[in-house]
Amino acid sequence: MSQGIELMLYGMGTVVLFLALLVVATTVMARFITRYFPEPEPPVQAALQRLHRQDKPAGDPNLVAVITAAVHQHRSNKQ
């Protein structure tokens, strides 16, 4: 019985040690990659900034008229 417990403790200790080493290695690699190979600024951010600086058009008046007519027809058909 004591040999079984001893073997279990050695096995569990080995697994815990391996997992701790794996966490440390992963953390070190992640810091190395982010330090020496930073991600460039995504082009979406630059495009969004340009978009917010532009004046927005009011919309197509024909499209507004068509949408208004469709909503009016839909509401009149429901009654």
C-alpha positions as CSV (number, residue, x, y, z in Angstrom):
1,M,0.0,0.0,0.0
2,S,2.8,2.4,0.9
3,Q,4.5,1.7,-2.5
4,G,1.3,2.5,-4.3
5,I,1.0,5.9,-2.5
6,E,4.6,6.7,-3.1
7,L,4.3,5.9,-6.8
8,M,1.1,8.0,-7.0
9,L,2.9,11.0,-5.4
10,Y,5.8,10.7,-7.8
11,G,3.5,10.5,-10.8
12,M,1.3,13.4,-9.7
13,G,4.4,15.4,-8.8
14,T,5.9,14.8,-12.3
15,V,2.6,15.9,-14.0
16,V,2.4,19.1,-11.9
17,L,6.0,19.9,-12.6
18,F,5.5,19.3,-16.3
19,L,2.4,21.5,-16.4
20,A,4.2,24.3,-14.5
21,L,7.1,24.2,-16.9
22,L,4.7,24.3,-19.8
23,V,3.0,27.4,-18.4
24,V,6.3,29.2,-17.9
25,A,7.6,28.3,-21.4
26,T,4.3,29.5,-23.0
27,T,4.5,32.8,-21.1
28,V,8.1,33.3,-22.1
29,M,7.4,32.6,-25.7
30,A,4.4,34.9,-25.8
31,R,6.4,37.8,-24.3
32,F,9.2,37.1,-26.8
33,I,6.9,37.2,-29.8
34,T,5.0,40.3,-28.7
35,R,8.2,42.2,-27.9
36,Y,10.1,41.4,-31.1
37,F,7.3,40.9,-33.6
38,P,4.5,43.4,-32.7
39,E,1.3,43.3,-34.6
40,P,0.9,46.2,-37.0
41,E,-2.1,48.6,-36.6
42,P,-5.0,47.1,-38.4
43,P,-6.0,49.0,-41.5
44,V,-9.6,48.9,-40.3
45,Q,-8.8,51.4,-37.6
46,A,-7.3,53.9,-40.1
47,A,-10.3,53.5,-42.4
48,L,-12.8,54.1,-39.5
49,Q,-10.9,57.3,-38.5
50,R,-11.1,58.5,-42.1
51,L,-14.8,57.7,-42.3
52,H,-15.6,59.6,-39.1
53,R,-13.8,62.7,-40.4
54,Q,-15.9,62.8,-43.6
55,D,-19.3,64.5,-43.8
56,K,-22.1,62.0,-44.2
57,P,-24.5,62.5,-47.1
58,A,-28.2,63.0,-46.3
59,G,-29.2,60.0,-48.4
60,D,-30.9,59.5,-51.7
61,P,-34.3,61.3,-51.8
62,N,-35.7,58.7,-54.3
63,L,-34.7,55.9,-51.9
64,V,-36.4,57.6,-49.0
65,A,-39.6,58.1,-51.0
66,V,-39.6,54.4,-52.0
67,I,-39.1,53.2,-48.5
68,T,-41.8,55.6,-47.2
69,A,-44.3,54.3,-49.8
70,A,-43.5,50.7,-49.0
71,V,-44.0,51.3,-45.2
72,H,-47.3,53.1,-46.0
73,Q,-48.6,50.3,-48.2
74,H,-47.6,47.7,-45.6
75,R,-49.4,49.5,-42.9
76,S,-52.5,50.0,-45.0
77,N,-52.6,46.3,-45.9
78,K,-52.5,45.2,-42.3
79,Q,-55.7,47.1,-41.3
